[in-house]
Amino acid sequence: MTQDSALESRDPAGSDRLRALQVLAEATSSLPGDSGVEEWLGRFLATMVRLAGAAAGAVRVVTGDGRHLRLVASVGLPPEVAAREKLMPVDCGVCGAAVAEAAVHLGPTGAVCAGVTSLAWFGRFGGMVVLPLVHQGRSLGACNLFMRDAREIPPEVALLYRSIGEHLGMALENARLARENLRMTVMNERQMMASEVHDSLAQTMAYMKMRVALLLDALRAAESGNARALKYATDLQGALGEAYADLRELLAQFRSRMDPMGLAHALQGIAEGFEGRTGIRLSIENSLAELKLTVDEEANVFHIVQEALANVARHSGATQARLTIGERDGDYEFTVEDDGTGFFALGTRPGGEGERGLRHHLGVNIMRERAQRLAGRIEIGNLPGCGARIRLAFPADPAARAAGR
């Protein structure tokens, strides 16, 4: 008999304390850096299940909308169980109580989880320990340990478990702050680029516009023999005006600051002031609890949606617009619809010369390039009756996005 097993036979509570201390030591010695926190939670969960003597385990984090717990790692859960447990209400059963109270909870696994999920697999366990992942009193998630036998948790062991949960919560909070700092860094760099372009190219083009206007005035005042020069100068003025407008729009996009709290907050920020700026009522329907995107991917989605909404404001003649966010057939989908005149107006048919000019004018080519960076696509078309639709679709699986780029 080993020393640990001898201790367990004489003092089960002492064995629980020893295991909890081992887990706590592991947690404090291997906190992750700024990235990969969910992968680290998966590796640490395996260690925790082994040291705690559990039969299986799971780690869940509270989603961005605060309404769900998302499964980020599991040990010992069959694939069909993990699939059913991928997303669950934040107030579900013992896990919900632990998250709500930020306290360690012990529950009868078979009676509670089997009843909630209708999965008989949970009935094989005698109990479950739930550790809330807490940072400064706020629950960020929960760690489930499925135990073969029911057991009480002595107060000192519960305190150690709480300390473990606080270390895991600290890792989650550090990762969130790192993502926000990265978003701020990216946005600040874009601001600097916009300032550089404005101070050089934009000012030069503004000066050229003024000089071309003076040239046209001089040509109109001259003899009729300057008709050809007048035509060329007029064409130059038109082209320069379009280029300057495109540049100003580009600067406006660079200066649009995405919310450090992420894409959903940034899009909500656009919607809040949209009607006041454009007179078009905009609604948002988001059926996704959380989006797993990198900072660069968030920026690409943000600017595609921003460009689609800018097209609605400038060209649609609409009174209402809608942005829907969802998932279908393994793809994230961002769709902007309006009740305006549509894309293919005045007899222009998809695939014709008019459509190519229209797409260029609306900036769809730039949107397509951004979509390609997401391994996705842009779909444009008219709605039945009236109105237009722009849809961005790209793989929800990060691995599929990386492979498709």
C-alpha positions in Angstrom: 0.0 0.0 0.0 1.4 3.5 -1.0 1.7 6.3 1.5 -1.2 8.2 -0.2 -3.6 5.2 -0.1 -2.7 4.5 3.5 -3.5 8.1 4.4 -6.9 7.8 2.5 -7.9 4.7 4.4 -7.2 6.3 7.8 -8.3 9.9 7.0 -10.4 10.5 3.9 -10.7 14.2 4.6 -6.9 14.4 4.9 -6.6 12.7 1.5 -9.0 15.3 0.0 -6.9 18.1 1.5 -3.7 16.6 0.1 -5.2 16.2 -3.4 -6.6 19.7 -3.3 -3.2 21.1 -2.3 -1.5 19.2 -5.1 -4.0 20.7 -7.6 -3.6 24.2 -6.1 0.2 23.8 -6.5 -0.2 22.7 -10.1 -2.5 25.7 -10.8 -0.1 28.3 -9.3 2.9 26.9 -11.1 1.5 26.8 -14.6 -0.7 29.8 -15.2 -0.9 30.6 -18.9 0.3 33.7 -20.6 -1.7 36.1 -22.7 -3.1 33.5 -25.1 -4.2 29.9 -25.2 -6.1 30.0 -21.9 -8.8 27.6 -23.1 -6.2 25.1 -24.3 -4.4 25.4 -20.9 -7.7 24.8 -19.1 -8.1 21.6 -21.0 -4.6 20.4 -20.0 -5.1 21.5 -16.4 -8.5 19.7 -16.2 -6.8 16.4 -17.0 -4.4 17.0 -14.1 -7.2 18.1 -11.8 -9.3 15.0 -12.6 -6.4 12.7 -11.9 -5.3 14.4 -8.6 -8.8 14.8 -7.3 -9.6 11.1 -8.0 -12.6 12.0 -10.2 -14.0 9.9 -13.0 -14.6 12.7 -15.4 -14.5 16.5 -15.6 -15.6 19.6 -17.5 -14.7 23.3 -17.7 -17.3 25.8 -18.8 -17.0 29.6 -19.2 -19.7 32.2 -19.1 -20.5 33.5 -22.6 -20.3 37.1 -23.5 -24.0 37.6 -23.2 -23.9 36.3 -19.6 -26.8 33.8 -20.3 -25.0 30.6 -21.0 -22.1 28.4 -20.0 -20.0 27.2 -22.9 -18.0 23.9 -22.6 -14.4 24.6 -23.4 -12.7 21.4 -22.2 -13.8 17.9 -21.0 -12.2 14.7 -19.7 -14.0 11.4 -19.8 -17.2 12.8 -21.5 -18.4 10.7 -24.4 -18.7 12.7 -27.7 -22.5 12.6 -27.7 -22.5 13.9 -24.1 -20.0 16.7 -24.9 -22.1 17.7 -27.9 -25.3 18.0 -25.8 -23.4 19.9 -23.1 -21.7 22.4 -25.5 -24.0 25.2 -24.4 -26.2 25.3 -21.4 -28.2 27.9 -19.5 -26.1 29.8 -16.9 -28.6 29.0 -14.2 -28.8 25.2 -14.9 -28.7 23.0 -11.8 -25.7 22.8 -9.4 -23.4 24.5 -11.9 -25.8 27.5 -12.0 -26.0 27.7 -8.3 -22.2 27.6 -8.0 -21.8 30.4 -10.6 -24.6 32.5 -9.1 -23.2 32.2 -5.5 -19.5 32.1 -6.4 -19.2 29.2 -4.0 -18.2 25.5 -4.2 -21.2 23.2 -4.5 -21.7 19.5 -4.2 -24.6 17.8 -5.9 -26.0 14.4 -6.8 -24.9 14.1 -10.4 -27.3 11.3 -11.5 -30.4 12.9 -10.1 -29.7 16.5 -11.3 -27.8 16.2 -14.6 -29.6 13.1 -15.9 -32.9 14.8 -15.3 -31.9 18.1 -17.0 -30.1 16.5 -20.0 -32.1 13.2 -20.3 -28.7 11.5 -20.6 -28.5 8.3 -18.6 -24.7 8.5 -18.7 -24.7 10.9 -15.7 -26.5 8.3 -13.6 -23.3 6.3 -13.1 -21.8 9.0 -10.8 -22.5 9.3 -7.1 -21.7 13.0 -6.8 -20.4 16.1 -8.5 -18.1 18.9 -7.2 -18.5 22.3 -8.9 -15.8 24.9 -8.5 -16.7 28.4 -9.7 -14.0 30.2 -11.6 -14.0 33.5 -9.8 -12.2 36.8 -10.2 -12.8 39.6 -7.7 -16.1 38.2 -6.7 -17.4 37.7 -10.3 -18.0 34.2 -11.6 -16.4 33.6 -15.0 -17.2 29.9 -15.3 -17.3 26.6 -13.5 -15.3 23.4 -13.3 -17.2 20.1 -12.8 -15.6 17.1 -11.2 -17.8 14.0 -11.6 -17.1 11.7 -8.6 -17.7 7.9 -8.5 -19.0 8.1 -4.9 -20.9 10.8 -3.0 -18.7 12.6 -0.5 -18.9 15.5 1.8 -16.5 18.5 1.4 -14.8 19.5 4.7 -14.6 23.3 5.1 -10.9 23.4 4.7 -11.1 21.4 1.4 -13.8 23.7 0.1 -11.5 26.6 0.9 -8.7 25.0 -1.1 -11.1 24.3 -4.0 -12.2 27.9 -3.9 -8.5 29.0 -4.2 -8.1 26.8 -7.2 -11.2 28.4 -8.8 -9.8 31.8 -8.1 -6.5 31.0 -9.9 -8.4 29.6 -12.9 -10.6 32.7 -12.9 -7.5 34.9 -12.8 -6.2 33.1 -15.9 -9.5 33.8 -17.7 -9.5 37.4 -16.7 -5.9 37.9 -17.8 -6.8 36.4 -21.2 -9.8 38.7 -21.5 -7.7 41.8 -20.7 -5.0 40.7 -23.1 -7.6 40.5 -25.9 -8.9 43.9 -25.0 -5.3 45.3 -25.0 -4.6 43.7 -28.4 -7.8 45.3 -29.8 -6.8 48.7 -28.5 -3.3 48.3 -30.0 -4.7 47.4 -33.4 -7.1 50.3 -33.3 -4.4 52.7 -32.2 -2.1 51.6 -35.1 -5.0 52.2 -37.5 -5.5 55.6 -36.0 -1.9 56.5 -36.6 -2.1 55.2 -40.2 -5.2 57.4 -40.8 -3.4 60.4 -39.4 -0.4 59.8 -41.6 -2.5 59.5 -44.7 -4.6 62.6 -43.8 -1.5 64.7 -43.2 0.1 63.8 -46.5 -2.0 62.3 -49.3 -5.4 63.7 -48.3 -4.1 67.3 -48.0 -2.3 67.0 -51.3 -5.5 65.8 -53.0 -7.5 68.6 -51.5 -5.0 71.1 -52.9 -5.3 69.5 -56.3 -9.1 69.7 -56.2 -8.9 73.5 -55.6 -6.3 74.0 -58.4 -8.4 72.0 -60.9 -11.4 74.1 -60.1 -9.4 77.3 -60.8 -8.1 75.7 -64.1 -11.7 75.0 -65.2 -12.7 78.5 -64.5 -9.8 79.8 -66.6 -10.6 77.5 -69.5 -14.3 78.4 -69.5 -13.3 82.1 -69.7 -10.9 81.5 -72.6 -11.6 81.1 -76.3 -13.8 78.3 -77.7 -10.6 76.7 -79.1 -9.9 75.3 -75.7 -13.0 73.0 -75.8 -10.9 69.8 -75.8 -8.7 71.0 -72.9 -11.9 71.9 -71.1 -13.3 68.4 -71.6 -10.1 66.8 -70.3 -10.0 69.1 -67.3 -13.6 68.3 -66.5 -12.9 64.6 -66.7 -9.9 65.1 -64.4 -12.0 67.0 -61.9 -14.6 64.2 -61.8 -12.0 61.4 -61.4 -10.2 63.4 -58.7 -13.5 64.0 -56.9 -14.2 60.3 -56.8 -10.7 59.5 -55.6 -10.9 62.1 -52.9 -14.3 60.8 -51.7 -12.9 57.2 -51.6 -10.0 58.4 -49.6 -12.2 60.3 -47.1 -14.3 57.1 -46.7 -11.2 55.0 -46.1 -10.0 57.5 -43.5 -13.4 57.3 -41.8 -13.2 53.5 -41.7 -9.7 53.6 -40.2 -10.8 56.0 -37.5 -13.8 53.9 -36.6 -12.8 52.5 -33.2 -14.0 49.0 -32.5 -15.2 48.5 -28.9 -12.4 46.9 -26.8 -15.1 44.6 -25.4 -15.4 42.9 -28.8 -17.3 42.6 -32.0 -20.8 42.3 -30.6 -20.4 45.5 -28.5 -18.9 47.3 -31.5 -21.8 46.4 -33.8 -24.3 47.4 -31.1 -22.6 50.7 -30.9 -23.0 51.3 -34.6 -26.7 50.4 -34.4 -27.4 52.8 -31.5 -26.5 55.9 -33.5 -27.5 54.7 -37.0 -31.0 56.1 -37.1 -29.9 59.5 -35.8 -27.2 59.7 -38.5 -29.2 58.3 -41.4 -32.9 58.4 -40.7 -33.0 54.6 -41.2 -34.2 52.5 -38.4 -31.7 49.6 -37.7 -32.4 46.5 -35.7 -30.0 43.8 -34.6 -30.9 40.1 -34.1 -28.1 38.0 -32.6 -28.7 34.4 -32.0 -25.1 33.5 -31.1 -24.1 33.4 -27.5 -20.4 33.9 -28.3 -18.1 34.2 -31.3 -14.7 32.6 -31.3 -12.7 35.0 -33.5 -9.2 36.5 -33.3 -8.8 40.2 -33.0 -7.9 40.5 -36.8 -11.0 38.4 -37.7 -13.2 40.6 -35.6 -11.8 43.7 -37.3 -12.5 42.2 -40.8 -16.1 41.3 -39.9 -16.6 44.7 -38.3 -15.5 46.6 -41.4 -17.5 44.4 -43.8 -20.7 45.0 -41.8 -19.8 48.7 -41.5 -19.4 49.0 -45.3 -22.7 47.1 -45.9 -24.5 49.5 -43.6 -22.8 52.5 -45.2 -24.2 51.3 -48.6 -27.6 51.1 -47.1 -27.3 54.7 -45.8 -25.9 56.1 -49.1 -27.7 54.3 -51.8 -30.7 52.3 -50.7 -33.4 54.9 -50.1 -34.6 52.6 -47.3 -36.5 53.4 -44.1 -35.7 50.3 -42.2 -32.7 47.9 -42.1 -31.8 44.8 -40.2 -28.6 43.1 -39.2 -28.9 39.4 -38.3 -26.1 37.3 -36.7 -26.4 33.6 -36.6 -24.9 30.2 -37.5 -26.0 27.8 -40.3 -24.5 24.6 -41.7 -21.2 25.3 -39.8 -20.9 28.9 -41.0 -21.2 32.1 -39.1 -23.5 34.5 -41.0 -23.8 38.2 -40.8 -26.7 39.5 -43.0 -27.7 43.1 -43.7 -31.1 43.6 -45.3 -33.1 46.8 -46.1 -36.4 47.8 -47.6 -35.0 50.1 -50.2 -34.7 50.1 -54.0 -32.4 47.0 -54.2 -29.0 46.5 -56.0 -30.1 45.5 -59.5 -32.3 48.4 -60.2 -33.2 49.9 -63.6 -33.1 46.6 -65.5 -29.5 45.8 -64.5 -29.1 42.0 -64.2 -26.7 40.0 -62.1 -23.5 39.2 -64.1 -23.9 42.2 -66.5 -21.6 45.1 -67.0 -23.9 47.3 -64.9 -23.5 45.0 -61.9 -19.7 45.1 -62.1 -19.8 48.9 -62.1 -22.3 48.9 -59.2 -20.2 46.4 -57.2 -17.1 48.6 -57.6 -19.0 51.7 -56.6 -20.4 50.0 -53.5 -17.0 48.8 -52.4 -18.1 45.1 -52.7 -14.6 44.2 -54.0 -13.0 45.3 -50.8 -15.6 43.4 -48.8 -14.9 40.3 -50.8 -11.2 40.7 -50.1 -11.9 40.9 -46.4 -14.2 37.9 -46.6 -11.4 35.9 -48.3 -9.2 36.6 -45.2 -11.9 34.8 -43.2 -12.1 31.9 -45.8 -15.6 33.2 -46.4 -17.7 34.8 -49.1 -20.0 37.7 -49.8 -23.4 37.2 -51.3 -25.4 40.1 -52.7 -28.9 40.3 -54.2 -32.3 41.7 -54.2 -35.1 40.7 -51.8 -38.5 39.6 -53.1 -40.6 42.7 -53.6 -38.1 45.4 -52.7 -34.9 45.8 -50.8 -31.4 44.3 -50.9 -29.4 41.8 -49.0 -25.6 41.5 -48.3 -24.5 38.4 -46.5 -21.1 37.5 -45.1 -20.6 33.8 -44.5 -17.5 32.1 -43.2 -16.5 28.9 -41.2 -17.4 28.9 -37.5 -14.5 26.5 -36.9 -11.2 28.3 -36.4 -9.3 25.4 -38.0 -11.5 25.5 -41.1 -10.9 29.2 -41.4 -7.1 28.7 -41.1 -7.2 25.9 -43.7 -9.3 27.9 -46.2 -7.2 31.0 -46.3 
